[in-house]
Amino acid sequence: MLHPVVFHNGRSVQFIAAWLLANVLPESPVELVELKELVNSPDGYLDGRTVYFVGDAPTPQQLTKYCQLTEHTVLIGYDTYGARGKIHPILKRVTHGSVYPATNRDILKGVLSYLRSTNQITDQWPIPALVAELIRDDNELRASYIYRTLACEKLTVDAVAELMSYTDQNIELLIAPGKALMARHRDFIRRTLENDVRPLDLESMVVLGCGTSHIYASCLAEELALRNIVGVAYYDTAQYRHYEIRLQAVDEHTNLATHTATMQSLIALKLKHSGVGTNHTMRFRVPRTHKLATI
């Protein structure tokens, strides 16, 4: 029997959610794999498997292909390409696919909801203390401190397993470092926004953005989006330039026609480069030899 595989993007919230899912599923063992490794998997890797995508998902084109190979495909997470328009129909065309939508902060809740709805846990199931802390509705600031602390560590399966054994006392030890890191983080972002932002030509549009490290890319993109509708930050690794893109949420002051056109352009850019994320929070990468890696 082929073991199930759970894909995640390697970041703390999705890694924890994927670990939680893998350790409750009745099949054993369950493989935990970063989504970026899927493109390098050998031929036949997905054939006949039950496959879970927690958080990020492949492009619609990739997903169409994968759904024909797997025994069952489950998406737990983002409404990733405007899922109600693209992902859902893909899964509906096959009899062995299902979607459990969730927002970024609710990926953990999405996994728990999936496990309850499929009768793999009950409401009395003992949720690990760290997960219970992170999903509390009144806990966004403390959760952000915890995630900031975890972002400084390279999480592994063993490291996540240890986190899942944490008591309330252990969890408090994650708060202070995260709070200090957040303060330093905000100061760095302030100085970067003041000094390093410039126009970036992203093929179909010119937007304000900046280069940074992977630690600050998401927050810089979010801050830029709050000020300029679209925010872009990028960072380089040995092989790739990684882009984080954010689109300001719609409010009563939004020009809907402009917002829709901008969103469509960004989605087209994301899909062109096999990116992932939602309509407002997206990321993709290009090889260092690509034109977008030289701007």
C-alpha positions in Angstrom: 0.0 0.0 0.0 1.3 3.4 -1.0 1.7 5.9 1.9 -0.2 9.2 1.9 1.8 12.4 1.3 1.1 15.8 2.9 2.5 18.8 1.1 3.1 22.2 2.8 5.2 25.3 2.0 7.8 24.8 4.8 6.7 27.8 6.8 5.8 27.4 10.4 2.0 27.6 10.3 1.7 25.2 7.3 4.4 22.8 8.7 2.6 22.6 12.0 -0.8 22.1 10.3 0.7 19.4 8.0 2.4 17.6 10.9 -0.9 17.7 12.8 -2.8 16.1 9.9 -0.1 13.5 9.3 -0.1 12.4 12.9 -3.9 11.9 13.1 -4.5 10.2 9.8 -5.0 6.4 10.3 -2.5 5.5 7.6 1.1 5.2 8.7 3.6 6.4 7.9 2.6 9.6 6.2 5.2 11.5 4.2 5.6 15.3 4.9 7.1 17.1 1.9 7.6 20.7 0.9 5.5 21.7 -2.0 8.5 23.1 -4.0 9.9 19.5 -4.1 7.0 18.2 -6.0 8.3 19.5 -9.3 11.5 17.4 -8.8 9.7 14.2 -7.8 10.3 11.1 -9.9 7.8 9.9 -12.4 5.0 7.9 -10.8 5.6 9.5 -7.4 1.9 10.5 -7.0 0.4 7.5 -8.8 -2.3 5.8 -6.6 -1.5 7.9 -3.5 -3.8 9.9 -1.3 -2.4 13.4 -1.4 -3.1 16.4 0.8 -2.1 20.0 0.1 -2.1 22.0 3.3 -2.2 25.8 2.7 -0.6 26.4 -0.6 -1.6 24.4 -3.6 -0.2 23.7 -7.1 -1.3 25.8 -10.1 -4.7 24.8 -11.7 -2.8 23.2 -14.6 -0.6 21.1 -12.3 -3.6 20.2 -10.1 -5.5 19.0 -13.1 -2.7 16.6 -13.9 -2.1 15.5 -10.4 -5.8 14.7 -9.8 -5.7 12.2 -12.6 -2.8 10.3 -11.0 -3.8 10.2 -7.3 -6.1 7.9 -5.5 -7.6 11.0 -3.7 -6.6 14.6 -3.6 -7.5 16.9 -0.6 -7.0 20.6 -0.5 -7.1 22.2 3.0 -6.4 25.9 2.8 -6.5 28.9 0.7 -9.1 29.8 -1.9 -6.0 29.7 -4.0 -6.7 31.1 -7.6 -10.2 32.2 -6.6 -10.8 28.6 -6.0 -14.5 28.9 -6.5 -13.8 29.7 -10.1 -10.9 27.3 -10.8 -9.9 24.8 -8.2 -13.3 23.6 -7.3 -14.3 22.7 -10.9 -11.1 20.8 -11.3 -11.8 18.7 -8.3 -15.4 18.3 -9.3 -14.4 16.8 -12.6 -12.8 13.9 -10.7 -14.6 11.8 -8.1 -11.7 11.7 -5.8 -11.1 15.3 -4.8 -12.3 17.6 -2.1 -11.6 21.2 -0.8 -11.7 22.5 2.7 -11.3 26.3 2.4 -9.4 28.3 5.2 -7.7 31.6 5.5 -4.0 31.9 6.2 -4.4 32.3 10.0 -7.0 29.5 10.0 -5.0 26.8 8.3 -4.8 25.0 11.7 -8.5 25.4 12.1 -9.0 24.1 8.6 -7.1 20.9 9.4 -9.0 20.4 12.6 -12.3 21.0 10.7 -11.3 18.5 8.1 -10.4 15.8 10.7 -13.7 16.4 12.5 -15.8 16.3 9.3 -14.3 13.1 8.3 -14.8 11.6 11.8 -11.1 11.2 12.5 -11.3 13.2 15.7 -14.1 14.4 17.9 -14.7 17.7 19.7 -13.2 16.0 22.8 -9.9 15.2 21.0 -7.0 16.7 23.1 -5.6 19.5 20.9 -1.9 20.1 21.5 -1.4 23.1 23.8 0.6 25.1 21.2 -2.1 24.6 18.5 -4.8 25.6 21.0 -2.8 28.8 21.8 -2.4 29.6 18.1 -6.1 29.2 17.1 -7.6 31.2 19.9 -9.8 34.0 18.5 -8.5 36.6 20.9 -4.8 35.7 20.5 -3.6 37.2 17.2 -0.8 39.3 18.8 0.6 36.5 20.9 0.3 34.1 18.0 2.3 36.6 15.9 5.1 36.6 18.6 5.2 32.8 18.5 5.4 32.6 14.8 8.1 35.3 14.7 10.2 33.2 17.1 9.6 30.0 15.1 10.5 31.8 11.9 14.1 32.1 13.1 14.4 28.3 13.3 14.7 25.7 10.5 11.7 23.5 11.4 12.1 19.8 11.0 9.6 17.0 11.6 11.3 16.2 14.9 11.3 19.9 15.9 7.6 20.2 15.2 7.0 17.0 17.2 8.8 18.6 20.2 6.7 21.8 19.8 3.5 19.7 20.0 4.6 18.4 23.4 5.0 21.9 24.8 3.1 22.8 28.0 1.7 26.3 28.7 4.9 27.1 30.5 7.0 26.2 27.5 4.8 28.3 25.3 5.5 31.4 27.4 9.2 31.0 26.6 8.3 31.6 22.9 6.6 34.9 23.5 9.5 37.2 24.8 11.9 36.4 21.9 9.1 37.0 19.4 8.2 40.3 21.0 11.8 41.5 20.8 12.2 40.3 17.2 9.0 42.0 16.3 10.3 45.4 17.6 13.5 45.0 15.7 11.6 43.8 12.7 9.4 46.9 12.7 12.4 49.2 13.0 14.1 47.5 10.0 10.9 47.7 8.0 10.5 51.4 8.8 14.0 52.2 7.6 13.7 50.1 4.5 10.4 51.8 3.5 12.1 55.2 4.0 15.3 54.4 2.0 15.1 51.4 -0.3 11.7 51.3 -2.1 11.8 51.8 -5.9 9.8 51.1 -9.0 9.9 47.5 -10.2 8.9 46.4 -13.7 7.0 43.2 -13.3 6.3 42.5 -17.0 2.7 43.6 -17.1 2.9 46.5 -14.6 5.3 48.8 -12.7 4.9 48.7 -8.9 6.8 50.0 -5.9 8.9 47.4 -4.2 12.3 46.5 -2.7 14.8 43.7 -2.2 15.3 42.2 1.2 15.9 38.9 3.0 13.4 36.1 3.3 12.7 37.1 6.9 11.3 40.5 6.0 9.8 39.9 2.5 6.2 39.2 3.6 5.9 42.1 6.0 7.5 44.5 3.6 5.1 43.5 0.9 2.2 43.9 3.3 3.3 47.4 4.4 3.8 48.5 0.8 0.3 47.2 -0.2 -1.2 49.3 2.6 0.4 52.4 1.2 0.3 51.7 -2.5 -2.5 49.1 -3.2 0.2 46.6 -4.5 3.2 45.7 -2.5 6.2 43.7 -3.7 9.3 42.5 -2.0 11.9 40.0 -3.2 14.9 38.1 -2.0 17.5 36.0 -3.7 18.8 32.5 -3.1 21.5 30.7 -5.0 19.2 29.5 -7.7 16.1 31.7 -7.6 14.7 35.2 -7.0 11.6 34.8 -4.8 8.8 37.4 -5.0 6.2 38.2 -2.3 3.2 40.1 -3.6 0.4 41.6 -1.7 -2.8 43.3 -2.9 -4.7 45.7 -0.6 -8.0 44.4 0.6 -11.2 46.1 -0.8 -12.8 48.8 1.4 -15.3 51.6 0.9 -12.7 53.8 -0.7 -11.6 51.2 -3.3 -12.0 51.8 -7.0 -13.4 48.4 -7.8 -12.6 48.5 -11.6 -9.0 49.4 -10.9 -8.7 46.8 -8.1 -10.2 44.1 -10.3 -7.9 44.9 -13.2 -4.8 44.9 -10.9 -5.8 41.6 -9.3 -6.3 40.0 -12.7 -2.8 41.1 -13.8 -1.2 39.9 -10.6 -3.0 36.5 -10.8 -1.8 36.1 -14.5 1.8 36.9 -13.4 1.5 34.4 -10.5 0.2 31.6 -12.8 2.7 32.4 -15.5 5.5 31.6 -13.1 3.7 28.7 -11.3 3.2 30.7 -8.2 1.0 30.0 -5.2 -1.2 31.9 -2.8 -4.6 33.7 -2.8 -5.8 36.6 -4.9 -4.4 39.0 -2.4 -1.4 37.1 -1.0 0.8 35.5 -3.6 4.4 34.4 -4.2 6.4 33.0 -7.0 10.0 32.5 -7.9 12.1 32.7 -11.1 15.6 31.4 -11.9 18.4 33.8 -11.3 19.0 33.9 -15.1 15.4 35.2 -15.7 14.8 38.8 -16.6 12.8 39.4 -13.5 15.9 38.5 -11.4 17.8 41.4 -12.9 15.5 44.3 -12.2 
